[in-house]
């Protein structure tokens, strides 16, 4: 790790928090613990979910209705910060990276007004609320070309949806690879506990970091190979809660960009003897993360939005978009001790110039200006690019795997097309969306015929769909399904054998699942949510390259019980007006 560790040994950063992360407090000892509701939007007394519990209540049918609206106002604009000391142009929310926390109780309504002030140059945008079912509001999922057109520059749009699941997630732009430029933040929904703890320290963002602006990276990815196209750019650093040091001596000669050694790392406070909840979020662009805390075991209590039977581990593996909640008890040392928190990008699975991130954990009376001296766990990277064995991950509320009404096998592969461009394909198609014609809005009008490149899979009136994903490609992929938690029936090397199912009485559920290189996974879900739901790889560069499909669900029921609001069509009116005057350079899939 060279100078990266050396510069971390003095934990007083050479840059201010404003210089590294703008108005954000993430990564500082002043960051809030949770719950941390605004004074004008307080936590109701007691437990608003009443008698509903993690073990005895079906979260997909029994979500409460609290009658509380949690309101937020986001202004999205360009800025320049140096999260690791290397100054770069970014896109910020309310001047912050990572963005501000959204917080709610299970059953609350979350309302977010987004003001698109991206200028110099202008861009459209849209925010996706990762992992939410959106059963009442499929149009507010936040994907341009599906439920809306992009939010035009200098326009505003308000999302409003129910917190129908609880736990840890994040929000991010779903416009091209825009979130790789910094447009993301944490979202916490409080609900029944499935394990006891004392202190909720909130989000721990794990993000690979690129010093090149996101659109230039997309241009590099989408170029013809013989013209310098590179479908797999390497990240320059790895951040924990938006912070890490960088060895500025490695900056290319002649690069005029300001770079400061020892910019500063994230810090966390542990209370001696207490149990802490950490909400791990892989919000990166490509890097598979392996997270650990020196000297401390972690108890895993949830994956994505699904509480699970707790189990203990030394290392947690997270693909892009995945979340894992862990409990850590501060009993590894005395009140003056300090420990390294680590997150390493798996170089067997991802391309990274500097893969190792550090943050410092301080017990109550530790000197927060001194660096920890702890030693990392000796847990070698297995190089499988896979999540923990499915037998370890047992949902707290059991749901058995039903007999599917249809089964679909889909293959992940790639092509080099006639113009020498590298493109990813899902089920034989490299997707490219149309910002001006959202599929959901067309389906409500009865239009169910779409261009092949939109990659729409119409599952009609089926009740339960099983999808077998075979991945003969040399890369692993974190596959994300919108609008549902997938039941993960099998995963492993090679193609599925057609029969192996792990824990059929209560298979793991989550909204992102890693499929290993030259491997497979099998998932299924109930078609209880009429709409159009993206299914895609969450590696930014892969989905830009076309690894994306739209799953259409019960099209005859779209808009049947509740018409799609006119405001969704207004996004298209605003977008058409903008694009008539300014041609949008959509060089990738668009999502």
PyMOL commands that set and color helices and strands:
alter all, ss='L'
color gray80, all
select helices_A, chain A and resi 3-8+17-21+138-140+178-181+214-222+225-227+248-250+390-392+439-444+452-454+540-544+555-557+566-581
alter helices_A, ss='H'
color red, helices_A
select strands_A, chain A and resi 69-81+88-93+99-105+109-116+127-129+156-162+167-173+184-190+199-209+237-240+266-269+275-282+289-293+298-303+306-313+316-318+323-329+338-345+356-362+406-416+422-426+456-458+464-471+477-481+486-493+508-510+512-515+519-526+531-537+548-553
alter strands_A, ss='S'
color yellow, strands_A
deselect
rebuild
show_as cartoon
